[in-house]
Amino acid sequence: MAQLAEKFSSTIDQSVADLISRAENARSLEPGQIRPRVVAAVDKYLLADGETLDKAEIKAFVDEIRADDLCLIIACERGDESAWEHLVANFDSTVKSAARKISSNNEDAEDLASSIWAELYGLRQDAEGNKKSKLAYYSGRGSLAGWLRAVVSQLAIDQYRKQSKFVQIEEDREFENLANESSDGAGSGIVAHTENPESILSEKRTSDDVTDALQAAIAALEAEDRLILKLYYFDDLKLKDIAATFGYHEATASRKLVRVQTEIRKGVERELRQRHGWTDTEVKRYLSETAAGLGINLETMFAVLLVILLVQDLASNGVL
């Protein structure tokens, strides 16, 4: 990072100045207060790709940073009360909505949402007495609302790990609740009857094979179908909003979602048989019976895994 700052110092300085100038509300921040975050982001996301980095790439990268969101977060880190009031007022509904999607009841959702704000405010301290806040991980590369939803998901995983002492992210039961609006229809009252998330996938080999098959099935979908899945399961959009995005009727969006869910199910089963050598008996045992034991259908179980894959993708891309 030191070599980067020295080699491209003038470029970074100019890019930071441009970032501040295009922010509608820079929160009275000085370039020196924003520069370390920008340098860290460039170091993390550009230098990892190799040694061909040039000034144009740095400028283009910083130009894509969401100036107002980043300034808001840095101001919050620095204890700006007006910034905190703005953050809570404008994003509390986002946090609560994400918490409700993951939690089994309203009380748990409220607790999770409260925990998020505590994590963001930085109630914990490091060994040197400095506040530890997740705000330090926001780079401005994506929307703040999307990043907050990802933080809610990750905190839910972390909390359940601590409580249940399980360490496999792909086996956390919180995500069952994210899929309760699957093809069974709204208000179907799907409930998982297990307290042990490991029962979703009982063996590591099963977990790896199903995850691999699901990734292949998703990759085989058309780009629009993949976007529908992301908008519905992760971005928390309603079918009417998805329909408006693509310019068709809500009923069409519903039919498309059911079709995509069915395609994923068939694709996963096909991949397990053809690529991983599963027999029909194994498919029934490890998929159908597992889903039945959870009190959900296969489409719902695949939706659970889909959301987990989305969270893992965010983590691998440095969002979490």
C-alpha positions in Angstrom: 0.0 0.0 0.0 2.9 2.3 0.7 4.4 1.7 -2.7 1.0 2.3 -4.3 0.5 5.6 -2.5 4.0 6.7 -3.5 3.8 5.7 -7.2 0.3 7.0 -7.9 0.2 9.7 -5.3 -0.9 12.6 -7.6 -3.5 10.4 -9.3 -5.0 9.3 -6.0 -5.0 12.9 -4.7 -6.8 14.2 -7.8 -9.3 11.2 -7.8 -10.1 11.9 -4.1 -10.6 15.6 -4.9 -13.0 14.7 -7.8 -14.9 12.3 -5.5 -15.5 15.0 -2.9 -16.5 17.5 -5.6 -19.2 15.2 -7.1 -20.7 14.4 -3.7 -23.9 16.2 -3.0 -23.0 16.2 0.7 -19.4 15.6 1.4 -20.1 16.0 5.2 -17.3 18.6 5.5 -14.7 15.9 5.0 -11.2 16.7 4.0 -9.3 14.8 1.3 -7.0 13.4 4.0 -9.9 11.8 5.8 -11.1 10.0 2.6 -7.8 9.2 1.0 -6.9 6.2 3.2 -10.2 4.4 2.4 -9.6 5.0 -1.3 -6.1 3.8 -1.2 -7.2 0.7 0.7 -9.9 0.0 -1.9 -7.5 0.4 -4.8 -4.9 -1.8 -3.1 -7.5 -4.5 -2.5 -9.4 -4.6 -5.7 -6.9 -3.5 -8.4 -3.5 -4.6 -7.2 -4.8 -8.1 -6.7 -5.0 -8.5 -10.4 -1.4 -7.9 -11.2 1.2 -5.3 -12.0 -0.3 -3.6 -15.1 -2.0 -1.0 -13.1 -2.0 2.5 -14.6 -3.3 6.0 -13.7 -6.3 5.6 -16.0 -7.4 2.4 -14.2 -7.2 4.1 -10.8 -9.1 7.1 -11.9 -11.9 5.0 -13.5 -12.1 2.9 -10.4 -12.4 5.8 -8.0 -14.9 7.5 -10.4 -17.2 4.5 -9.8 -17.2 4.9 -6.0 -20.5 6.1 -4.6 -19.3 9.5 -3.3 -22.2 10.4 -1.1 -22.5 6.9 0.5 -18.8 6.8 1.2 -18.7 10.3 2.7 -21.7 9.4 4.8 -20.1 6.3 6.2 -16.7 7.9 6.9 -18.5 10.8 8.6 -20.4 8.3 10.8 -17.1 6.6 11.6 -15.7 10.0 12.7 -18.7 10.5 15.1 -20.7 13.0 13.1 -24.1 12.9 14.8 -26.0 14.4 11.9 -24.5 11.7 9.6 -25.6 9.0 12.0 -29.1 10.5 12.1 -29.2 10.5 8.3 -28.0 6.9 8.1 -30.5 5.6 10.6 -33.4 7.6 9.2 -32.8 6.6 5.6 -31.6 3.0 6.1 -33.4 1.6 9.2 -36.2 0.3 7.0 -33.7 -1.5 4.8 -32.0 -3.1 7.8 -35.3 -4.2 9.4 -36.6 -5.6 6.1 -33.5 -7.7 5.7 -33.7 -8.8 9.3 -37.4 -9.9 8.9 -36.5 -11.9 5.9 -33.9 -13.9 7.8 -35.5 -14.2 11.2 -38.2 -16.6 12.2 -40.3 -14.1 14.1 -40.6 -10.3 14.7 -38.9 -10.4 18.1 -35.8 -12.1 16.6 -35.9 -9.6 13.7 -35.9 -6.6 16.0 -33.0 -8.1 18.0 -31.0 -8.7 14.8 -31.7 -5.2 13.5 -30.6 -3.7 16.8 -27.5 -5.8 16.7 -26.7 -4.4 13.2 -26.8 -0.8 14.5 -24.6 -1.8 17.4 -22.1 -3.4 15.1 -22.1 -0.4 12.8 -21.8 2.1 15.7 -18.9 0.2 17.1 -19.8 -0.8 20.6 -16.9 -3.3 20.7 -13.3 -2.2 21.1 -10.0 -3.7 20.0 -7.0 -4.4 22.3 -6.0 -0.7 22.0 -9.4 0.6 23.0 -10.4 1.7 19.6 -14.0 1.2 18.3 -14.5 -1.8 16.0 -17.1 -1.1 13.5 -18.2 -2.8 10.3 -18.4 0.6 8.7 -14.7 0.3 8.1 -15.4 -2.4 5.4 -17.6 -0.3 3.2 -15.6 0.8 0.2 -18.3 2.6 -1.7 -18.1 0.2 -4.7 -21.7 -0.9 -4.4 -25.0 0.6 -3.1 -25.1 1.3 0.7 -28.5 -0.4 0.9 -27.2 -3.6 -0.7 -24.1 -3.6 1.5 -26.3 -3.2 4.6 -28.5 -6.2 3.5 -25.3 -8.2 3.1 -24.1 -7.2 6.6 -27.4 -8.3 8.1 -27.1 -11.7 6.4 -23.5 -12.1 7.5 -24.3 -11.1 11.1 -27.2 -13.6 11.2 -24.8 -16.3 10.1 -22.2 -15.3 12.7 -24.7 -15.2 15.5 -26.1 -18.6 14.7 -22.6 -20.0 14.5 -21.8 -18.8 17.9 -25.1 -20.1 19.4 -25.0 -23.5 17.7 -21.2 -24.0 17.3 -21.6 -24.9 13.6 -19.1 -23.5 11.1 -20.4 -24.3 7.7 -21.9 -21.3 6.1 -23.9 -23.4 3.6 -25.7 -25.1 6.4 -27.1 -22.1 8.3 -30.9 -22.4 8.8 -31.6 -18.6 8.9 -31.7 -18.6 5.2 -34.7 -21.0 5.1 -36.8 -17.9 5.9 -35.6 -16.1 2.9 -37.2 -18.7 0.7 -40.7 -18.7 2.3 -42.2 -16.9 -0.7 -41.2 -19.5 -3.2 -43.4 -21.3 -5.7 -45.8 -22.5 -3.1 -47.2 -19.0 -3.2 -47.4 -16.1 -0.8 -48.8 -17.0 2.6 -48.2 -20.7 2.3 -46.9 -20.8 5.9 -43.8 -22.9 5.1 -42.1 -23.8 8.4 -38.8 -25.7 8.9 -39.1 -28.4 11.6 -35.4 -28.9 12.4 -33.2 -27.1 14.9 -30.1 -28.6 13.3 -29.1 -26.8 10.1 -26.7 -29.6 9.3 -29.7 -31.8 8.4 -30.2 -29.7 5.2 -27.2 -31.5 3.8 -26.1 -34.4 5.9 -22.7 -35.1 4.4 -19.9 -32.9 3.1 -19.9 -34.8 -0.2 -23.6 -34.1 -0.5 -23.1 -30.5 0.3 -20.3 -30.0 -2.2 -22.1 -31.9 -5.0 -25.4 -30.0 -4.5 -23.7 -26.6 -4.3 -21.7 -27.4 -7.5 -24.8 -28.6 -9.2 -26.8 -25.5 -8.2 -24.0 -23.3 -9.5 -24.1 -25.1 -12.8 -27.8 -24.9 -13.0 -27.8 -21.2 -12.3 -25.0 -20.6 -14.9 -27.1 -22.4 -17.5 -30.0 -19.9 -17.0 -30.6 -16.9 -19.3 -29.1 -13.6 -18.0 -32.6 -12.2 -17.4 -33.6 -15.3 -15.3 -30.5 -15.0 -13.2 -31.3 -11.3 -12.6 -34.8 -12.2 -11.6 -33.5 -14.6 -9.0 -31.1 -12.0 -7.6 -33.8 -9.3 -7.4 -36.3 -11.6 -5.7 -34.2 -13.6 -3.3 -31.4 -11.1 -2.4 -32.5 -7.6 -3.3 -35.9 -8.3 -1.6 -38.0 -6.9 -4.5 -41.7 -7.9 -4.8 -43.0 -9.5 -7.9 -44.8 -6.3 -8.9 -41.5 -4.4 -8.7 -39.6 -7.0 -10.7 -42.4 -6.9 -13.3 -42.1 -3.1 -13.5 -38.3 -3.4 -13.9 -38.7 -5.6 -17.0 -41.9 -4.0 -18.3 -44.4 -6.8 -18.0 -47.4 -7.8 -15.8 -47.0 -9.1 -12.2 -48.6 -12.4 -13.2 -45.9 -12.8 -15.9 -43.2 -12.2 -13.3 -44.8 -14.8 -11.1 -44.9 -17.4 -13.9 -41.3 -16.6 -14.8 -40.1 -17.1 -11.2 -41.9 -20.5 -10.9 -40.5 -21.6 -14.3 -37.0 -20.6 -13.2 -37.4 -22.4 -9.9 -38.5 -25.5 -11.8 -35.6 -25.3 -14.2 -33.1 -25.0 -11.4 -34.6 -28.1 -9.7 -34.4 -30.1 -12.9 -30.9 -28.8 -13.6 -29.6 -29.7 -10.2 -31.0 -33.2 -10.4 -29.6 -33.6 -13.9 -26.2 -32.4 -12.9 -26.1 -34.7 -9.8 -26.9 -37.7 -12.0 -24.7 -36.9 -15.0 -21.8 -35.1 -13.6 -21.6 -36.4 -10.0 -22.8 -39.9 -10.6 -25.7 -39.9 -8.3 -28.3 -42.6 -8.7 -32.0 -41.9 -8.7 -32.2 -43.3 -5.2 -29.5 -40.9 -3.9 -31.3 -38.0 -5.5 -34.5 -38.9 -3.8 -32.8 -39.7 -0.5 -30.6 -36.6 -0.2 -32.9 -34.1 -1.8 -36.6 -35.0 -1.7 -36.4 -36.7 1.7 -34.3 -33.9 3.2 -36.7 -31.2 2.0 -39.7 -33.2 3.3 -38.0 -33.6 6.7 -37.6 -29.8 6.8 -41.2 -29.2 6.0 -40.3 -27.4 2.7 -40.3 -28.3 -1.0 -37.3 -28.7 -3.2 -37.7 -25.3 -4.8 -37.6 -23.7 -1.4 -34.5 -25.7 -0.4 -32.7 -24.7 -3.6 -33.8 -21.1 -2.9 -32.1 -21.3 0.5 -28.9 -22.5 -1.1 -29.2 -19.8 -3.8 -29.2 -17.0 -1.2 -26.3 -18.5 0.5 -24.3 -18.6 -2.7 -25.2 -15.0 -3.3 -23.8 -14.1 0.1 -20.7 -16.2 -0.5 -20.3 -14.4 -3.8 -20.5 -11.0 -2.0 -17.9 -12.2 0.5 -15.5 -13.4 -2.2 -15.8 -10.1 -3.9 -14.9 -8.2 -0.8 -18.4 -6.8 0.0 -18.5 -8.7 3.3 
